[in-house]
Amino acid sequence: MPTLKTEDKTVLELFSDKKANFLIPDYQRPYEWGEKECRTLWDDLFNFAFPDNDSDKFDSKNDEYFLGPIVTFANEHKQQEIIDGQQRLTTLMLLLRAFYTKYSTMQDKSSIKAGELVGTCIWETDEITDTPNMNTCKLETEVATDDTKQEFREILRSGQVNDDQQSRYANNYRFFQEKINDFLQKFDGYLAHFSTRILKNCLILDIEASSSDSAMRIFSTLNDRGKPLSDSDIFKSQLYKHYSNSGHKDKFISRWKQLEELCAKIYHPVIGTPMDEAFTKYMYYERAKQGISSTTTEALRKFYERDSYKLLRNDETFENIIDLTNFWDDVLNQNYERFSERALKRLFVLNYAPNGMWEYIVSVYYLANRENFDEETFYNFLNKITAFIWAYALINPGVNALRTPVYPEMINIVKHDKVEFKDYKFDTMRISNAFNNFAFTNRRGITKSLLTWWAFNDDAQELLSLNQPFEIEHIYARNRYENEHSLTDPRNLESLGNKALLEKGINIRASDYRFIDKTKYYTGEGISRGQYKDGTRIKELRDLAKTHTDFTEADIVQRNARILHEFITYLKANDLIQ
């Protein structure tokens, strides 16, 4: 059973301990605190140490100030790896170094004594003389993606910063130096009181776990202010170690930062980080290669940590993740150099899928076929999965249900077998019944999915931008029904036959108008200026505006039947009907 040691320690007790050897590990995030956080820390400490600006009001025996918890565990080198508290401890160390630097210029006994006390917290000291060794700091950082961490080490060693240094470490250190100088202008002779009260009366809850996993669980439970380490933070650590051992550390750091920036731009997951999403997409490819069809998907970290992170020690893994991320960047930027227009149209439709499973099967397809990527085959594949996912969502709503038929097809893809969904083909009558009885409310994902598919069922529909927000338009307006009550069946108002995609800006303007007034917005005639003056780019609505003077209940029913008929035809064309 994991052990846990917790103890309130003063700053002095924590850092002056001969065994104190703290490490900010490579997988942690870079130092992020700026002047705002430093100012808050300084003000809080000053107000504690000098209540009402009065040194005499401080009770050294009883007054205490809680700086917060730190969560650590002892690694294989007997260092205390910091899971939580790196920002506070780093800032505190910069503050202590600023005190020490100032004390080194002062000759009074109290300042010399205070400086010696501070020095025992910053560096390892000689066992007999307590002389500090300024090359062995009590806090070390190895954050892989922090280009300026060397400045932190040098500041602690020398106490010097120059004007060219603009890292957060340098800026924060200068801030504390300025605050100490300001303090001396107002409270000359009391600096030793200030630093001593910080060291002896400010408490840190030291939580030492028995392993990294238990430390991270504790962090997630206790900390509602910081960000817990993501899965990709842990993967970065393993990759960093691997590439460091092979002599490619700097190259890895550079490429990781580029990948991180790209992921932040193109991925916006509901759960996890953008980098987690990159590893998730790649996981499905590796699952398929390993023949895993189980619908119980392992947690991301559990999958990659198998065999001591063996997969991450394979150079191909990181290269493949980068390649796959670039593929998705081209998808989202609608890159004509990589894809044909008809493929981009299919990808546009898939971006409105009722769930995200399509991204994983497309990821598997790309990685399995990238060496001999054929446009025709890819286009047919996109049509096949669109037809299947849309129909399956009608009958079996929910992304989890889709795992059962899709996972085996991922295995077929890496084997270069045909994607057929042969055990899950659809019955025409069941599809028709599901379609006719489905409540196509605007909140249900499949509503917009089918409307997007329907818009592009017309080959003449131009490619639309993925950056353009679309909403669902009621062609026969809700407001019209409330005023006229001219529908014999009120359900037709929310029928798919009465709905279409429409640009958000036009949808807002056209929402409550009679059809004859709506047509002006569809064509752009009702917009005198602005980005929608040319009207909608949805071809069907422009055509309706040209051919209809009204849109009636009969039109809704006929259009609804046409959508269903064309959808079943689409399923047949993709060999998905029994």
N, C-alpha and C positions, 0 to 999 in steps of 0.2 A: 504494500500500500504506500502511495507517495507520501513523503514527509513534508512538513511545512513548518518553518521557523519564522515567527514574527516578533519584532521587538522595536519599541520606541527608542530611538537613539538621537542624541544631539548631533549636530553637524560635526562637532569635534570628535565625538565617539565613533561616528561612521567613518570619517576620513583619516583620522590619526591612528587608527588601528594598524598595527604592523602588517596585518594580513590583508588590508584593504588594497584591492587590485581590480578596479572596475573597468569593464570593456563595453563600449557601444559596438555591437557586432555589425558585420558587413551587411546583413540583410535589413538593418534598420533604415528608416528614412533619414535624409539629410537634416542637419540642424535648421530649424525654421523660425525660431523666436527672433523678433525684431525689437525695435526701440519701445514699442507699445507694451510688450510683455515685460521688458526690462524695467521700464518706468513703474509699472504696477508692482513688480517685485521690490524695487527700491523703496517706493512709497510705503508699502505694507511693512517692510522691515524697519524703516525709520519710525513710523508711527508706533510700532511695537516697542522699539528700543528707547524712544524718547516720547512718552505719552504727553500730549499737549505741549510738545517742544520743551519738555522739562526732564532733564536727566535724573533728577532726584525722585521722580515719581515711579521710577522703574524698581521693581522688587526682584532682585537677582535670585532670591531663593525660591520664589513661587511663580513668577511670570514665565509663561511658555507660549511659543508660537508654533503652530503646526504647518510645516511646509508641504505636507502631502506624503503619499506612499511611494516607494520604489519597489519594483518586482524584479528579482534576479534569480539566477541559478548558477551553480558552479559548473563550468565547462571542463573539458578533459585536461586543460592546462591550468586548472585551479583558479581561473579568473571568474569574476562575478559578471556574467553577461546580463546587461540591462534590457529587460523586456518593456518595462514602463518606468518613466522618470528621466529619460535621457535629456529632454529639453531643459528641465529644471536643474538637473545636476550639472550639465554643461554650462548653463548660465551662472549657476552658483560658483562654479570653478573660475569663471572669468571674473566674477566679482571679487573672489578671494585673491586672485592674482593682482587685481587692481589695488586692493588693500596692501598687499605685500610690496608692490612696486613703490607705493607712496611711503611705506614705512622704511624702505631702504634709503630714503633721502632724509630721514628724520633721526635725530641723535638723542632725544630724551629717552629715559629708561623705559617708560611705559610703552612707547612706540616700538622700541627694540624688542621688548618682551612680547608685545602683541604680534609683531612681525614673525618672531620665532614660532609662536603658536599657530599662526596662519600657515607658515611654511610646512609644518608637520602634516597639514591637511592636503597640501598640493602635491608634495613629492615624498618619495621614500627617503628615509633619513638613516644616517649611520647609527648602528646599534649602540655605540658608546657615546659619541659626541652629539648625536642628534643633528648633525650637519646635513642639510638637504642635498640630495643628488638631483640636480635640475634636469637631468636626462631621463629620469624615471618618475613619470607623473602617476598619481593615484587613479587618474581617469584617462583612458586611451580610447580613441575612436578609429574604427576600421570601416566606416560606412562606404560601401562600394561605389555609390554614385555621387559622393560628395567630393568635388574637385578641390575644395578649399580646406579640407580637414588638416592639411599640413600647416596651414596658418594657425589653427588652434594649438597644435603641438608647439609651434615656434613661439606663440604668444606666451604659453605657459613656461617655456624654457627661458626666454629672454626678457619678457615683459615689454617688448618693443613692438610698435606698429608704425608703418609709414603711410604717407598720404595715398600711395598707390594701392594699398590694400583696402578693398571694399567688400570683403566677405562679411557675412553676418557676425562671424566671430570678431573680426577687427572692429566693425562698427559698434557692436555691443560693448567690447572692451573699452573703446574710446568713450562711450556713453558713461560707463561706470567711473572712468578716470575723471571725467568732467564733474560728475555728481559728487565725487570725493573732494575735489578741489572746491566746489561750491560749499560743501559741508564745512570744510575747514575755515572758510571765510566767515561763517556764521557761528560755528561751534569749535573754535580753536581750542585744542587741548582735550577734546572728547572723542577723537577718532578711535582710540584704543577701546573706549567703552563700547562704541558701535560694533566693531568687529568681534569683540569678545562676547557681547550679548547675542550676536548671530551664532557664534560657534557653540556657546554653552547653554543657550536658552531656546534655540530654535530646534524643533524636533522633526525627524523624518521617520515614518513607519517603514522599517526595513523588513520586507517580506521575501524570504529566501525559499524558493521551491527546490524540489529534488531533481527536476528535469525541465527542459524547454517546454514540453507539452503542458505540464502542469502549471508552469509559469504563465503561459499564454492563456490558459483557462482562467487562472486567477485574474489576470489583467482584464479579460473580457467581462468577468463578473463584477470587479470592483470599479473599473474605470468607465465613467460615462462622459468623460470630457475629451480624452484623446482618441485617436484612431487605433483600433487593434491592428496588429500585423496581419496583412492579407496573405492569402496563399501564395501570391506571386512574390511577396517579400521573402518568403521562405525559399521559393524556387530560385530567386536571385542569389541568395546566399550559397546554395548548392552549385549553381552555375559559376559563380564567382570563384569558389574554391577550385572547381574543375579547371577553369581557364587560367587561374593563377598557377596551378601545378604544371600546366602545359606551356607556360610562358606567354600567354596571350591575354593577360589581365587587362591591359589598357585598351586593347581592341574590343574586348568584351564590354567594358564599362561604356565605351563610346556607342557601341551598337545597342546596348540595353537602353541607354538614354534616348536614342533615336526611336527605338521600338516603343518605349513608354510614351513619348510625345505623339507618335502616330496613333497608338491605341486610344489615348485620351481624346484625340480628334474624331475618331470614327466609331468608337464603341461607347454606348451609354447604358450599361446593364442596370437592371433594377436592383440586383443583389450582387455584391462583390465589386471589384475594381475593373477598370478597362483592361488592365493587364491580366487579371483573372480570366476575363472573357477570351483573350487570345489563347491561353493555355487550355481553356475548356473546349474551344473549337478543335484544337489539335488533339485533345484527349479522345475524341470520337474516332478519329482516324486510327489512333493506336489501338483503341478497343476493337475496331473492326479487323485490324491486322492480326490481333490476338484471338479472333473468332468469338468475341464476347457478345452474345445476343441477349443476355439477361436484362430484364426491364428494371432491375434494381441497380441503379447507377451509383457507383462509389462516389463519395465526396472527393472533390478535386484534389485536395492535399493527400488523402489516402491513396489515390490512384498513383500519384507521382512518387510518393515516398516508398513504394514497394521496392524490396531488394536494395535498401539503403540508397534510394534515389538513382537507381541504375539507369533509368531512362534519361535523366538529366545529364548523366556523364557520357552520353552518346552525342558526339558533335552534331549529328544530323538533326537532333531534336530542336536545338535553338535555331539552326538554319531553316528548318521546315516551318517553325512558328513565324519567323520573319517573312518567309515567302508567302505563307498563308495570309498574314496580315496585309501584305502588299496587294494580294489578290482582292481582299475585301475593301481595301482602299480604292481600288479601281472599280469595283462594283458600285460603291457608294458615290464615287465621282463620275460614274457613267462614262468610263474611258472607251472611246470609240477605237482607239488603237489596239485595245485588247479584245473587245467584243463587237459583234455585229449589232446593227440597230435592232433587229428582231430579237436577239438574245437580251439586249438591254431592256426591251419592252417586257419580256418575260420576267426579268429580274425586278423590274419596277412593280409588277403585279405581286411577285412573291414578297416584296417588302411590306405588303399589306396583308400578309398571311395571318390567319387567326391565332397562330402561335409561332414560336421561334424555332421549331424543330427543323424547318427547311434550311436554316443556316448551317446546321450541323451536317446534314446529309450532303449539301452542296460543298461544304468544306472537305468531306471525305472524297467526294467525286473529283474535286480539283486536284488534291494531292495524289490520288491514285492514277490520274490521267494526264497530269501536266506535261509529261515527257512527249506524249503524242496527242496533244489537245486538238480535237476535231470539232469545228464549229457546228456542223450539222448534228453530230451526235449529242453535243452539249445542249443545243436548242431543243432537241427531242426529249432529252432528259428533263429539262426545265418544265416542259409541257406536261410530262408524265407526273412529276411530283406535284405540280400545281393541281392538276385534275384530281389526283389521289387525296392530297391533303384537304382540299376544299370539300370533296364529297365525304371524306371520313369525318370531318368536323361537323357536318350536318347530322350525321348519324351517331357519332361518338364524341361529343364535345369534350374538350380538355386536352392539354398537351400530353399528359401522362398516358392517356389511352393510345396516343399515336406511337408510343415507343414500341409496342408489340409488333406492328407491321414494319416499322422503319428500321429497327436495329438489324434484323436479318438482311435487309436490302443493303445496308452499309457493308456488311460482310461480302455480299455478292459484288459490290462495286470494287472492293480491293482485290477480289479474285478475277475481276474483269468479266464477270457474268452479267447477263442482261438484268436490268431492273424491271420486274414484272408485277410485283405484288400479287402473285398468282393465287395465293390462298386468301386473298382479301378483296376479290372483285365484287362489284356491286350489282344488285338487282334493280332493274329499271323502276319497277313498281315501288320498291322501298324508297328509292331516291325521290320519286315523285311525291309520295306521301309525306316524307320528311320535309320536302321543300314547301309543300302546300300547307303544312301544319306548323311550320316553324315560325316563331315570333321574331321577325326581323327588326327588333328594336335597334335604335342607334347605338346603344351601349354594347351590344353584342359584336364581338370582333368579326364574326363571319359575315355580318351585314356589309361592312365596308369592303371586306375581302371579295365578296361576290360582285359588288358594284364595280370594283376596280377591274376584276377579270372581265366583266361585261363590257366596260368601256373599251378595253383592248381586244375584245373579241372581233372588233372591226379593225381589219388590217390597216385601214387608212387613218386610224387614230395615231396622232404624232406622239413621240416619246415626251414624257413630262419630267420635270425636274423633281428629284427626291427632296429638295429643299423647300418645295412649295407645299404649304399645308392645305390639305383638302378636307372638306366636311361633307356631310350627307345632306343633300338637297331634297326637300319634298316638292316635287314638280306641281302637284295639286297641293296648294299650301294649307297648312293646319288652320291658319286664320280664316281662310276661305271656307273651310268646312264648318268652323264655329259660327260663321255668319250666315251661311247659306243652307247648311244641313242637307246638301244635295247628293250625298252618297247613300245608296240603298243599303250598302254593307259597310259600316264604319271601319271594319278591319282593313279595307282596301287603302285607307289612309296611310297605314304603316306597311303596306305590301311592298315587296321589292319592286314591283312594277311601277310604284310611285316614287321611287328614290333613284338618285344618281350622285356621282361624285361632282363636287363643285368647289372651286377655289374659295378659301375661307372669306376673303374680302368681298367677293361677289355674293356668296351665300348670305352674308350679313345684310346686304342691301336688298337682295331679292326675296328674303324669307317670307314676307307677309303680303306679297302682291298677287293680284290676279294673273293668270297665265299670260295674257296679252301684255301686261306690264313687265312680267318676268323676262319675256323674250328680249326686251330692250337691254336687260343686263346680260343675258346670254350672248347677245351679239355685240355688246359694248355701246350701243346707241344711247343707253341711259346713263352713261358715265361721261361727264364732261372733261374730267382730267384724272390723273392718277394712273397707277400701274395696271388697272383693269379696263382701261378705255377701249382695248381691243376685244373685250369680252372673254368668255371662257375658252379654254383650249380643249374642253371635252367635246369631241366632234358630235356625239349624239344629241347633245343639248342644242348645239348650233343648228343641226339639221332640223330638230323639232321646231325651233324658232322660225325656220324658213318654210316649213310645210304645214304647221298647225296654227290656227287662230285661237284654239282652246285645247285644253287637255282635260278630258272628261273621265268619268268612272269607267266607261267602255275602253278608253285608251289604257287605263291602268291595268284592267283585266287582260287585255290583249298583249300588252308589253310584258306582264308577269308571265303569261303562258309562253311568250317568245323566249324569255330568258331561260325558263326551265327547259324548253325544247333544245335550245342551243347548248345548254350545259350538258344535257344527256348526250347530245351529238359529240360534244368535246370528250366526254368520258369514253364513248365508243371509239373515237378516233385515236385515243390513247390505249385502247385495248384493256379497258377497265370494267367493262360490262360482262356479266356472266353469259 
